[in-house]
């Protein structure tokens, strides 16, 4: 299990007193994503980048390997020890670069440049504001004292005041010879120094008169200001300097090796015989300092992780400014990144989606930044996401940013349901295929019933996708998996789908439909991502009563913002996360929109999600609605298309009953008209639809039973007309299968 330095794990067992507190914040460990070395690289060739994960075929069986009968088979490769060149190349990886990263990398140069501009502009501005109103009065006030101190110092030097104590001592000792010697020496010094002082005075007076008569006024003012400033600096008291310090805190001072050594000493990471070593110089790294140290033999990265708070105290910074990275080459080597300020309290800024014209949801999209300000890209492909936090920590905004990215892809179908009926999701009505708010019926609409209908509709769609993907030809659907081309083919009707449920606990606790909603959500979260249907749920009550573990455990990705206790953090992120160093309860109130992400990629780490407030979300969704309208992908509630009325399992019998004798194929809209005549109370609403929606309603109703539709041609007034329809044999087969299932049950 990988240690994560974001939140150091405690020394005590995980099931200790829940009331304990810790003052250490965890920081994410950046894993090395370099592919492992392949011990079986052939001597004559190199492995191309990206091929290290591929499995080699078993050449013992030509048939299973797809080789033709009699085709030559490569002999088994022998494993040789590394050559000298390979050995030297491996050692080259440890060589320090000629230029540091902040010089070579554009983003690092930009970060250093921003820091320098911000730092020195602050210093200049600080002193510029105080120059006329503070520094100038101080100079004028202290300059007389400075003139007195300067003249007194010159007088002491001219009259040899430093030798006075020796002459007094010779008189007290009644040493006449010594006194006469010292007196002659004083007379010589005074004579020489007096002449020097007199000549200096004459030269200075002449220069002053020349400057006053011949120099321009600006130079005269500059000279007076310089002379007065010099007197003011000389006359300033030692405890009240003339110029204030613009920066007095540690994080704006240069980090030195002495400070780092002191921090490790107070943290107990050194010994009497050995201190830490510095394998590389301390230097700037973005908005902070990079320090790499080798701990004494016997100390490890885990020791530094457990001493996180003490190391931060020894450096005189907050624990939220110190981040630890593990070095894969040595257990005792630790890399520290010391931020200039708490990076988690710094807003990540507006979402880049505000300037995006569209998004390809098949590719990662910007979701936020990490603690160092590096972009964090999110993806919802093939997974479900659980978001949890206490109220007012940015949970809804974090989830909404993902939904906004989905909205900007016109080929992504959106389902949005908000259990608390807040205004946060209202504008998604512009693009959402199905949308609902709250749990209380209003204006003749039952949001819980609408959610239940949507879940059933989506479950039937997921089941149908599995069947259809497996039946598509290989050149269209390789390996039976959804592809971007398939998802954007309107005829196949299998778009990427994002099902969002905010405050899911409100629906799960519904007294009548809660159990069925839970069952359907568990099914979708477990099965649907594989066919392009992702589920994202968020909650502020992730306990077993409000959000059962059978649903939480189906989410492959977890995102925990600030919570009240480490047990709640473990509930959201998964059992054992606390022992890995992941504890969202250590996040501060000021860390809004900041959370721990686990499961979306191989790394677990901090994400400071981008912000898109209500107005920004409306701008994005307005653009998304126009984009979908241009692409012809607006559907469902966004265009006023109600879901197909739910019918019972007797629809198979009803369809079989309305089929005429000898009819092997029949158009769907004809079947709907006959069903409306058979059972007006059930199928009457279908008959009121237009021709295409009428056929789609029947298709959706028959889909759960495995009955599909196809193009059927008829001669109408001498012309061939093709419309979607059903076959009698498909209905008969579905009825037979249903009856067999009942008998088996």
N, C-alpha and C positions, 0 to 999 in steps of 0.2 A: 504493500500500500504506500503510495507516494505521500511524502510529507508536504504539506502546503504551508508556507511560511506566512500566510496572511494572518492567521490566528493560531498562535502556538498551542499545541495540545497540552493539557495539564499533566503534571507528573503523577497525580493520583488517578485511580480507575475512573472509568466513564460514569459509573452508577453511584457517584458520591453525592454528598448533600446538595440538593438542587438550589439551596439558598446561597451557596458560595458565590463570590464575585471575583472577577479578575480584571485587572486594569491594563491588559495587553490586547491590542488589536491585531488580528491576523492579517497577513499580507500574502498575496498569491505567489506561488512558485512557478516560474516560467520554465516549462520543461523543454528539453532539447529534442527538437523534432527531426534531427539528422537521422537518416535511415541507418540501421545497424549494418556493420560490415558483413559482407557475404563471404564466408570462408571457402566457398566453392566457385569463386570467380575463375573462369578459364584463363590459363596463362597467356593465351594469345589475344584476348579481347577484354574490353572493359564493359561494365554494366552501365547502360544509359541511365540518366536521371529519370526517376519515376518507375523504373523496372524492378526495383529491389523488393517490392511487395508481391510480385508475380510468382506463382508456384510453377515449378518445372514439371512437365508431364512425365508420367511414368512410362519410360520407353520399353518396359518389359512386355507390354501388351499393345501391339500396333493397332488393333481394332478399337480399343478404348481410347487410344490417343488420336484417333481420326486419321491414321496413316494407311495408305493403300497397301493391299497385300503384296508382299515381296519388296516393299520399299526399304531402302537402306536405313539401318538404325545406327545412330552414333554409339560408339563404345562407351562404357561407363567412364566418367571423368575421374581422374585421380586428384586427390587433394595434396597440393605441394605446400611446403612452408613458404612464407612471404619472401619475395626477392629483396635484394638490397634497395632497389628503387622504391618498392612498396613500403619498406621499413622507413626509408627517408621521407617519403611522402606523408606517412602517418605522423612523423615527428614535426613536419612542417606546419601542421595544424596548430601546434602550440606556439608558433613564432608570433611575436607581436607585430602588428601592422606598422608600416612605415609612417602612415598618417593616421591619427585617431579617427574614430567614427564621426565625431562632431565636425571634422574637416571634410571627410569624404561624402557623408550622407547629406542630401539636401534638407531632410526634415530636422536632422541634428544641427546643421548650420543655422537653420531658421530658428530653432529653439534657443541656441546660444546667442544669436543676434537679438532675439526678442528679450532675453534676460539682460544682456548688456545695455540695450536701449532703455529698458524699464528701470534697471538699477541706477545707471548714471543720470538719466533724466530725473529720477526721483531725488537723487543727491543734489543735482544742480538746482532743481526747483525748490527744494527745501531751503537751501542757502539763499537763493534769489529772493524768496519771499521775506526772509529775515534780514536781508542786507540793509534796506532803508529804515526799517522800524525797530530793529533790535541791535544789529551789529554797529551801525553808524553812531547811535547814542552811546553805546558802550565804548567805542573808540574815543569819542570826544570826552567822555567821563574819565577814562583811564589814562589819556595822553598826558595830563599834568603830572600824574604820578610817575608815568614812564619817563618824562623829561627829568624829573628829580632823581629817579633811579639811575638814569644814564649819566647825568652830570656828577652824581655822587661817585659812581663807578670810575669815571674819568679822573676825578679829583683824587680818589684813593690810589689810582695807578700812578698819576703824576707825582704825588708826594710819598710814594713808597710806603703805603699804609701796611702792606703785608709784612714788612720788617720791623714794625714798631714793637711787637711783642718780644723779639729777640733783644732789641736795645734795652728795653725795660728790664729784661732778665739779667743782662750784663751789669746794669746799675745795681740791681738788688744783690748780685753776687760780688759787688765791689771789684769787678774785673775790668780795670782801666784799659788795658791793652785791647781786650775784645771790644769794648765800647768804642774806642777811638777807631778801630778798624771798621766797625759797622757804621759809624758816623761818616767816615770818608766815603764808604761805599754808597751811603744814602745820598750824600751831596752830589756825587757823580751821577747817580741815577736821576735825581731830581733835575739837575742841570740839563742832561740829555733829553729827558722826557718833557721838560718844560719847553725846550726848543722845538721838539716834534709837535707838541700840542699847539704852540703858538703858530708855527708854519701851517699846520692843518687847519687852524681856525681862519688864518688869512686866506688860504686856498678855498675853504668852504664859503667864506663870506664873499669872495670874488665870484665864485661860481653862482652863488645865490643872486647877487646883483646882476650878473650877466643873464641869468635865466629870467630874472624879473624884467629886464629891459628888452632883451632881444627875442626871447622864446615866445611862441604863440600862447594864447590864453589857455588852450586845452592842455598843452604840455605843462604849463605852470600849475594848473589845477591838479593834473595827474601827479606832479612832484609833491605838492602840498598834501594830497591824499595819501601818497605812499609814505611820506615822512610822518604824518599824523597817525597812520595805521601802525607804523613801526613803533612809535611811542605808546600807542594803545596796547599793542601786544606785549611790550615790555612791562607796562604798568598793570596788566590784568592779574588778579589774584590767582594763586595756584589752584584753589578749590573751585573757582568760577572762571573757566576759560572764556576767552573772547568769542570763539566760534563753537557752537553746539555740535554734537555728533548726530549726523543724519541717520545712521544705522548703528544700533547698539546691540542688537540681538545676535545670537550665535549663527542662526541660519543665513544671515547675510554677511558673515565673516568667512574668510577663507578657511576651509577645513584643513587642518594640519595633521601630520602623523602623531604628534604629541597628544592631540585630543583623542585620536583613535586608540592609541595605546592606553591612555587613561581610562577610556570607556571599557576596554577589555579587562583591565586590572580590577576596576570596581565591580565588574560583572563576574569575576572569578574565572575568567577564561584564560588566564595565564598562570604560570607556576614560578617558583623561585629560580629554577634553572633555565627556563625558556620563556620568552615573550612571543608576541606575534611577529610575523614577517610580512613584508609587502612585495609580492611578486610583480607588481606593476605600480606605476606612480598614481597618486591620487589626482583625479581630474574632473572637470565638469562633464556632466552627462544630462543634456536637456535642461530641465528646471531643477537641477540638483547636482549632487556629487556622486561619483562612482568610486568606491573603495573596494579593493580585493585584498583579502588577508589570508595568510596561512596560520591556522591555529596551532598551538603546541601539539606535539605528538600525544595521542591519547584523547584529544578533544575532537569533537565532531560537529557537523552542521546542526545536528539535533540539540547539542548543548547550547549553541548560539541561538537557536530558535527558542529554547526554553528561557534563555536569559535576555530575551528581546527587550523587555522593559528596562532592565538594568543597563543594557548597552545604550539605549536611547537616553537614559538619565545621565550616563557618563559623557555622552556627547552634548548634553544640555539642550535636547530637543524633545518634542512630543513623540509619543510612541507611534502616532499616526503618520509621522514623517519618515520612519525607518522601515525599509523593505529589504528582505533577505532573499537571495537567489542561491540555489545549490549548484555547485560545480560538479559535473559528472566525472571529472578526471581524478578528483581526490576528495575523500570524505572530510578532510579537515580544512579544505579551502572554501571560503565563504565570500560571496560578493554582496556588498551592501549598496543600496541606493538611498541617499539621504536627500529628501525633497526640501526645497527652500521653505515650503509651507505645507500645511495639511492639504494634500491634493484631492482628498475625498470631499472636502468642504467647498471646493471650487466648482462652480457649475460647468457642465460640459458644453454648454452653448446650445444654440438652436439646431434642430435636426436638419441635415443636408437634404432631406426629402422636400423641404420648402422650395428648393431650387431645382428639383428633379422633374423632368417632363414625364417620365415613366420609369418603371422598375421591372427588371426581369426577376421574378420570384424564384426562378430556378437557380439563381446565383445568389451568393451572400450579399446582404445589403447592410448599410451602416446603421448600427443600433446605439452606439455610444463610444466611449473611450475608456482605457484602463487607467490605473493610477499614474502612469507616466505620460498620459495624453496620447498614447498610440490608439489608432482606430480599432474598434471591436466590431467585427462583422457577424451578423446573425443569419441563420438559415432555419427554415421550418420544414425542410424536406425530410420525409421519412421519420418524423418524430412528433411527439406531443410535448407541450410545455406547461408546467405548473408554476404560477407566480404567487408568492405569498408575502405578506407584510402586515404590520400594524397600520391603522388608518393614518392618512396624511403623510405618508412617506414616499409617495410617487408610484405606488403599485399600478394604478389605473393608467397613468401616463406612460409607464414603461411598456405595458401590454399594448396600449393604443398605438404606440410608435410602430410596432410590428404589424398591426392591422392596417395602418396607413400605408406601409410599404406594400402590403398585399393589394390594397385598393388601387395603387398606381400601376399594377399589372392588370390590364383589362381582361386577361384570360384567367384570372383567379376568381373563383366564386366565394362570396363571403356570407357567412351566417354570424349574426351578432345578437347576443342576448345579454341584457344587463339586469341582474337581480335586484339592484337597489334603485333602478329607475332614475339615475342621476342624469344631468345634461351632458355628461362626458362623451356618451356614445350616440347622441341624438342625430348628429349630422351624417352618420353612417347610413341613414335611411336613403341617402342619395344613391348609394351603390350596392347596398346589401341585398342579396337574393332573399334572405329571410332575416327579420329583425323583430325584437320584442323587448319590452321594458317592464321591470317590476313583476309582481306576482298577483296584483289586484286587477280584475277585469275592468276595462274602461272603454267607453264608446262602443260597446258591443263586441269588444275583442278581449279574449281571455289569453294573456301572454303565456301562461303556463301550458294551456292547451296548444297554443301555437308552437311553443318549444317542443312539446311532445310530438306534434305532427311533423315538425322539421327533423327531429331525431329519427323518427320512423322512416321518413322519406330518405334521409341520408343513409340509414342502415341498408335499405333496399338498394340504393344506388351503389353502395360499397360491395354488397354481395353480387350485384350484376356486373360490376367492374371486374371482379375476379374471374367470372365466367368468360366475359368478352375478351379480356386480355389474354387468357389462355387459348382462345380460339383464333386470334388474329395471326396472320402469316408471319413468319420469322423476319422477312424483309421489312415488315411494317412495325412489328413489336419484337425486337430481339430479346430473348430470354424471358419473354412474358412479362416484362416490366413496363411501367408507364414511362414515356419519353416526352420531351418538350413538343415534338411534332404531334404526337397523339393528343396531348392535353390541349393543344390549340386548334385541333380539328373539330369544327362545330358539328359535323355530321356524327362523329363518334361520341360527342357529349360526355367527355371525361376530363373536365378541366381540373387543375389544381384547386383544392378547396380548403379554406381555413374556417374552422368552427370556433367561435370565440364566446366564452361564457364568463362574464365578470360577476363577482360575488356569487359563485356557484352554490354556496351553502344555502342561499335563499330558496333555490329550486330543489335541492336535495332534501330539505326539511319540509317540503310540502306534504301535508297530511294525506292527500289522496294519490298524487302522482309521483311522489318523491322516489319510491322504490323503482318504478319503471324508468324514470329519468336516470337514476343511478346506473341501472343495468345497461341502458343504451349508451350512456357516456363511457362506461367501462369497456363496452364492446368497441366503440369507435376509437377510443384512445389506444386500445390494444391492437386492433386489426386494421383500422382505416389508413394509418400513415403509409403502409406499404403500397397502396394504390393511389396515393396523392391527396389524401384527405387528412389534414392535420388538425389537432384539437389543442386549443389554448384555454386553460381555465385559470382563474385567479380568485383568491379568497383571503380574508383577514382572519378566518377561523379554520385552520388546517387540522383541527383535532378529529379524532375518530368519530365523534358524534355528528359534527357539522359536515365534515368532508372525509368519509371513511377511507381507510388505507387501501381497500381494494380498488379505489379510483386513483389515489395518489401514486400507488406503485406502478400504474400503467404508463405514467409519464416518463419518457426517457430523459427529458431535460428539466431541470429545476432552476428557479431563480428566486432567491430569498433576499428581500430588502430587510430593513431593520425590524426585528421582532423583540418580544419582551423577555425571553429566556432561551438558554441554549437548547432546552428540550424542544421548544417550538422550531428552532432553527433546524434541528435534527429531523423533525417531522417533515419539514418542507424539502430539505435537501436530500433526505434519505438516511436510514439508519447507518451509523458509523461515520457520518460526515464530521461530527464534532471531534472524534479521535483523529481525523485527518487534518485537523486544524481549521476547519470551516465552521465559523460561529457568527451568524448574522446578528446575534444579540449584542455584540460588542461594537456594532456600528452606532454612531452618535446621532442625535436628533438633527444636527446640522448636515448630515449626509443624506439629503433628500435625493431620491432617484438613484441611489447607489445600492448595489446588491451583489451577492455572490452567485455566480453562474456555474452550474455543474451539469455535465452530460451533453451539452450542445456540441462540444468538441472534446479532444483528448485532454485539454487543459482545464483546470478549475481556477477561476480568478475573479477579480473585481471588475464590475462594469458600471461606469457612470453613464447612465442612459441619456441620450439627447432629449431635449425638451421640445414639445410641440403643444402649446396651450390651445385653448378653445378656438381662438381666432385662426391660429396657424392650421389647426386640424380642419377647420372649415375651408380654408384656402386650398389645402391639399385635396380634400374630398370633392370640392367643386371642380377642380381640374381633373380628378379621377373620373367623375361622372361624365364630363365632356369627352374624355378619352374613351370610355366604354361605349358611349353613344355613337361615337365615330366608328368604333370597331364592331358595333352591333352586338355587344355582350351584356347589356343591361337586361336583367331578368328578374322574375319573382316580385317581391314586395317593392323593389325600386321602380317598377313600371306598372304596379297595380295588379299583377298576376297572382291571384290567390292560389294556395296549394290545392292540388286535386282532392276532392272530397274523399274521405276515407270510407272504404267499403269493407264488408266482412268477407270471410273466406268463401261465401256463397257466390262470389262474382264468377267463379269458374262455372258453376252450375247455371248461373243466369246467362252467361255468354253462350254456353252449350244449348240452352233452351231457345235462344233467339236465332240460332243458326238455322237457316232453311235446309230442307232435305236436298241432298245432293250438292250443297255449297261446300266446296273444299277450301276456297279462299274468299275473303270478304274484307272490304275496306273498314278501317277502324271507325270512321265517322258514321258509317251505316250501322255498325254494331251499337254505337252510343245512342243513336236515335231509337233503335229497337229497345235498348235497355230502359230508356226514359219512358217508353210506352208501357214496358213491363212493370217497372217500379218507379213511378214518378217521384215519390218522396225521397228515394235514394239517389237516383241517377238524373233527376230533373235538372239540377244545376249544370250538369255536363252538357245537356242539349242546348243550353242558352249560350254556350261558348262559340267562338268562331271555329272554322273547320280545323285549322291546325291545332289550336289549344284543345279542341275536343278530342282529336286523335292522341295528343300527348297525355291527356288525362287517363285514357284507357291504357296507354302504354305503361304509365307509372303504376297503375293499379295492378296490372298483370305481371310486372317485373318481379315482385317477390316470389312468384310461382314459377319463374324461369321461362315465361312465355314472352318471346320477342316478336318484333314486327318486321316486315319486309315490303319492298315495292311490289305492288300488284297492278297489272295493266288491265284496263277495260276499254271496250269500244263504246264511245259515247258520240252519237250523231256523226258517225263515220270517222271519228278521230280516236286515237289511242290516248287514254288518260292514265297516268301513273300516280297512285297514292299509297300511303302506308296502310298495311292491313295485317290480318292474322290468318293462320291456317287452322283448319279444323283438327288436323292430326296433332298439332301442338297443344290445343286445349284438351284433347282426349288424353294425351300423355301426361299432362299436368294433373288431371283429375285422377288418373291411375296412380301416379306417384303420391298424391295427397292421401288417397285411401290406404295405400300400403303403409305410409307413415303412421296413420291413425291406428291401423291394425297392429303395427309393431309397438306403438306406444301403449 
